[in-house]
Amino acid sequence: MRKTVLNILCIIGILSLVAAGCGSDDGAGVRSVGDSESSSSSSASSSDSSSVASETTSETEEDSSPPTSGQIEIATGTVLDLDECPDDWDPYEGVTDDGQIRIGISLPQSGQLASFGTIADGMQIYFDFVNDQDPIGDYELVIVAKDDGYEAGRTVANVEEMLETENILGFAGVIGTPNNLAIRPITDEACVPQLLNLSGFPLWGDPANFPWTVGNILNYVTETEIWCQHIVAELGQGATVAALFMNNDFGKTYQQTLQGCEDRGDIDLIAEELHDPAAPDVTNEMTTLIASGADVFVAGTTAAFCPQTVGTLASVPSWRPMFFMSYTCNNLPAYFIPVQDFAETLQKEGSGVLVANYSKICGDPRYENDPSMVLTRMVLEDYSDVTCEDGQYSGGIFFAQIVVDILRAAHELPGGVNRVNVMEATWNLMALNDNLLGGRIILDGTNDAYVTEAAQIQQVQVIDGNLTFTPISEIIDTEGQGGSFGD
């Protein structure tokens, strides 16, 4: 059954790549520096990578050595200054003699945001699938994960320890804005890839100044602007807004963007509450916001605090605002099943939770037969004892697919998988990914420094007893137009 499903998905993936390439000689993959054509192919949804990836190690890998000094332009406006790397820097560190490619990740496996901890497990589950079904050359992909409890100081300690003792090629999927900010000086100074930060902080799209670091998920500024546009379209200019923000760089990005909407005259931000990321709940903050009676409520928070806001709001029948929630809480099984009755109450009473989603959600019945979700469920079934309903494992699979795209492309460059090639592959990545609502990933140095630039406003609804996201807008797709931070 597994091979049958995989073959079907491979065929679908090939057709997707052919369709994407019509009218052009370019395929999905990496644009080599100074070359307009793709030098490699990347999977349509990483489900069909066996149909497009090289089956043998490039001959040039044996004959080519990566640079270890000088300034290397790897993409438009993107330069690696290898003269600033440590004296003992090794571009092949993390690519071991016994055939492993070792990727580090630090994330909360304990504390209030512990629900995100299973992302690392999901990534390893997908790596196991790739290692078994379609390995990158002769390599085995390995995740090395450590718990930081969403505390930036612990993230720093984890990263330093992994660099010293774990033989790491680079990092991928580190969770949290303050956490990634804390480690960026370390990875930058060490000339180590810091890939696909699980944070929508806009600073991750700055390859001109920080070429070793790249983001992954939808920019929080873009997300908040989508909220503001929808508020104006539905309620007119000057609608009153009450907002809850996590008291860190993550939450304050939402706060500052909403304040910018207010400065333009789009909204009237009449109540703001910051909450401690380590607090047990947000009851006091919610009480204050409820008293505002605002037209709109915004929850710029994440993890356990999202279902708390749903439960608290549903319990106060006197306030039914338009309700926006951070997409970081879009996992229906993890965050909405525990409060399904409350979510249904809000839906029926005009305050259904609105989310600007950028990807399909495993566990949403609307995508039950979607090829990308069929693959995700198959991988979880065959390589683990968990399901989409058990947590963020499916999110880990999605993020791991992009890591695999990057590593495959790096493997096909002269010299094979090494830190320089990984960053060149990253900043020139062109791929199709059916998990994304926009379907495309384009990175082009300073021309386009953001992985995810398409989203759709969807409402959490209960239909026939099942939680689902129901679209209430068209997909807003600006992929390939993002520029870079500071533009």
Buried (B, 14 or more C-beta within 10 A) or exposed (E): EBEEBBEBBBEBBBEBBEEBBEEEEEBBBBBBBEEEEBBBBBBBBBBBBBBBBBEEBBEEBEEBEBEBEEEBBBBBBBBBEBEEBEEEBBBBBBBBEEEBBBBBBBBBBEBBBBBBBBBBBBBBBBBBBBBEBBBBBEBBBBBBBBBBBBBBEBBBBBBEBBBEEBBBBBBBBBBBBBBBBBBBEBBBEBBBBBBBBBBBBBBBBBBBBBBBBBBBBBBBBBBBBBBBBBBBEEBEEEBBBBBBBBBBBBBBBBBBBBBBBBEEEBBBBBBBBBBEBEBEBBEEBBEEBBEBEBBBBBBBBBBBBBBBBBBBBBEEEEBBBBBBBBBBBBBBBBBBBBBBEBBBBBBEEEBBBBBBBBBBBBBBEBBEEBBBBBBBBBBBEBBBEBBBBBBBBBBBBBBBBBBBBBBBBBBBBBBBBBBBBBBBBBBBBBBBBBBBBBBBBBBBBBBBBBBBBBBBBBBBBBEEEBBBBEEBBEBBBEBBEBEBBEE
